[in-house]
């Protein structure tokens, strides 16, 4: 018998008057899965996200959390069980960072000691030293710091589910990439069920366990990033995934360790890549240095293997 999905959408439709925004979609999301919804503007991905915590009520079909229809759960109780992070952060400007993070624990009547411990734990986890940031106000934070506070607030009551709607969309590329890495590292530790909406395909491919492509309110294709890159369902999915650039995008999902050979005696230490870096980066280094072989160097600076262009070609990367 299969395990009950953490989130299940069953033929879910949302209409706004005569317009159908989401059209009879079905989707099961397992506990601990990082599911990313992608598609062009107006495809229904944000509407789908907001139906899960009843910020928008669905018109037809059913949405279940752990097997229970969400319409059987009081909306306020439901939202306190589900973390929610958005692009604008939604922080209260006249509240300190610590008070913003403590919002939901306060609504749940946690003790002061428990709340303070949880706030400090999350600030440490997200690289916000409590001694430096707890008493600051949102206007005193950079965009990346404010976004970290927004994520910390969404996680404060330790929800099983985290909904994220374009959370890094307003950030500059360097800060955005840093927070993507932070979220990947965080998910490796906390294993929440995350539903994440983005229009940035590189972001989606980097973060997703499962990628769900939507078009005109319907699900066109779903699967792992590698599955979609290897076999897109149609021209629309191919275009969304980058068209002829798909080979490089697929290389970005593959660590050097997967194709490296074990230690080659006498191999120069430079140019080099690390085992956990991706093949797209490795290919860029090869092109820049005009070489067909790279040293692979571990965290101690020791050569632990080699990466050859011929092996990338044979692997179809």
N, C-alpha and C positions, 0 to 999 in steps of 0.2 A: 504494500500500500504506500503510495507516494505521500511525502510530507506536505502538510497544509501550507500553501504560500503565505508569506507574511502579508503581502498585498495582492489582491485579486480583483481585476476589472473584468466584468462579464457583460459583453455586448453593451457597453456604456455609450450613451449618446447625450450630447448637450446641445440644446437649441436656444438661441436668443431670438425670440420672435420667429420670423420665417427663415432665419439663417441657421444652418446646422454647422456648429463649430467643431464638434467631435461626433464621429459617425460610427456607432456600433463597434467600438474597439474592445478587444479582449486581450488581457495581459496578466501573466502571473509573475510576481517578483519574489524570489526566495529570501529567507532571512539571511542577512549579511551580504546581500548582493548590491553592487553598485550599478544601477541602471540609469543610462543617460538617454534622454529624449532629444532628438535632433530633427531639424527640418527647416524649411524656409519660413519667413515671417507669416503669421496668420494660419499656420498649419494645425494649430490646436494643442501644441505641446504644453504651454503654460496653463491653458484651461484644464487640461488633463491633470496636471500637478495639483491645481487648486481644488479640484473636485475630491482629491484624496483626503484633505483635511476639512472639507465642507466649507471652504471660503466661497466656493461656487457649488451649488447643488446640481447634481446630474438630473437629466430629464427622463431618461429611460435606462434600463439595465440595472446592474448591481455592482457595488464596490464593497469588498470585504477586507477587514483587518483581522488576521489570525482566525479566519473562518466566520467572523461576525459581521453582519451587514452594518455599515457605518451609520445608517439611519436609525439603528437601534441604540446608538451611543449619543449622549448629549453632546452637541457641538463644542461647547467649552471644554468638557472633559476630554473629548477627542483631541482637540488642539493642544491641550497640555501634555498629551502623550506623544505628540509628534513635533519634533523640532522643525523650525521653518526659517530659512535664511534667504534674503533677497538682495538684489543688486544695490539698492540704496541703503542697506543695513537696517534702516528703521529705528536707529538708536534714539532714545530720548535725549535731546540736547542739554537739558538742565539736570540730568542725572549723571553721576560719576560712572566710570567704566565698571566698577564693582557693582554698583546698584543696577546698572543695565543688565549685567550678566545674571544677577540674582532675581530678575523679574519673575520667572516662572516658579522657582523654589518658594518665593514669597507668596505667590498665589496658592501654592500647594501647602502652605503653612508649615514649611520646614523650620526647624529651630535655627536660631542665629548661628550657633556653633557649626551645625551641619552645613548651612548655607555658605558661611565664610570659608570653610574647608573646601567645599566644592568649587567656589569661585577661584580660590587660589590654585587649586589643582588644575583647573582648565586654563587659567592664565599661564601657568608654567608649561602646560602641554602645548600651548599655541605660541610660545615664545614671547609672552608679555609679562615681564617681571612684575609681580604684585607690588613690590616696593616702589617701582617707578611709575606704573600705569594705573593702579587701583583707584587713585583719587583724581585722575585726570578726567576732563570732559571731552565729549566727541570732537569738539572744534579744535582741540589740542592734538588730535591724532592725524597721522598720515592716512591716505586712502587704504593702504594695505593693513595698517594697524586697526582702523575702524572695521574693516572686513573681518579681521581675526576676532574682534569683539563680537561681531554679529554671529559668527560661527560658534563662539563660546556660549553666547546666550542661547542659541538653538540647542546646544548640547547640555545645558545646565541641569535639567531635571533627569538626565540620563535616559532620553527617549530611545526606543528601539528603532524608530523611523526618523529619518532626516530628509526633509524636502528642501531643495535648493534651486532657486529660480534665477538664472543668470547671475550668480553671486559675485563673479569676478569681472563682469562685463564692462564696468566703468573704469577699470584700472589700466595703467600703462603696461606694456608687454612684459617688462622685466619683473614688476611686482606681481603681475598675473601668473607668470611662470613659477615664481617663488611660492605663491599660495597654492598652485596646483600640486607642486611637490609636497608642500606641507600637508595638504589634504590627503594625498596618497599615503604619506607616512602615517598620518593619523588614522586613516581607515585600516591600515595594516595592524594597528594596535587595538582599535575599539570595535571593528567589524559591525558597524551599524548597517541597517538597510537604508540605502540612499537612493533617492530619485532626484536626478539632476537635469535641469534644462539648460541648454546652451545652443547658440547658433555657430559657435566656433568649432569646426570639425577637428582641428588638431587637439583642442582641449578634450573633446569627446573621446577621441581615440586613445588619448593618454590615460584617461580616468576610468573608462567603462569596463566592467565585466561583461555587461550586455548593452548593446547599442540598439535603440529602437528608432527607426526612421519613419517620420510621419509626413504625410502630404494630404492637403485638403481634408483634414480631420480623420484620416484613416492611417492605419499602420501599413506601410509598404513592405518593410522587411525588418527582422530582428535577429540578433545573434551576437556572437563575440566580435570585437573589432576585426580580428584576423579572418573570421568567416566572411564578413561582409566585404572586406578588401579583396579576398580571394575570389568571391563569387557574388558580385552585386546582382540584385534581382532584375534591374532594368536600367535604362539609360539615365533616369532621374537619380537613382541611387549612385550610379557610377559618377555622374557629374557632382553630386553632393560630396562624395568621398575624394574628389580631386581629379577625376578623369585620368589622364595619362601620368599624373603625379602619384598614383596609387602605390607604385613600387617603392618610392621613397617613404611614403607614409607607413607602409608595411614594415620597411626596414627600421623605422623609428620605434616599432613595437617589439623588436627582437634584440635581446641583450647580446653583447659581444661574446659572452661566455658560451652561448649556444653553438657558435661556429668556430671558436678558437681551437687551435691545435695546442697540444701540451708543449712544454718548454723546448725551444729550438736553441741548441748550443751555438754560442757566438753571435746571436742576434743583437743588433744595436738597441740600446735602451730608448733611443729617440729616432723617429716619432713614435708615440705610444698612446694607447687608450687603456681604460680600466675595464675589467670583466663586466661590471654592471652598467657601463655606458652602452648606448644603442648603436646599431649597425649604420644608421643614417649618419650619425656623427663620425663613425669610423670611416665611412666612405668619403665624407668631406675632408677628413684629415689626409686620406690617401691622395685625393685630388690636389689638395693644397701643396703637399710635399712631393707630388709626382712619384709616388712609390706604389708597389703592388703588395706590400707586406708591412704590417705594423707589429711592434712589440705589444704585448698585453702585460700591464704592470699592476701588481697588487697594491694594497694600501700601504705597504712598507717600502714601496719603490722597487720591488724585486720583479724581474721578468718571470712570469708564470706561464707564458704561452705566446702564441703568435696568431695573427689574423691575416688571411690571404685573400686577395681579390678574387682569385679563381674559385675559392670556396663559396664566396658570396654569389658568384655567377651560377655555380652548380645548384645552389639552394634556391635560385629564382628570386633572389633579393635584388 
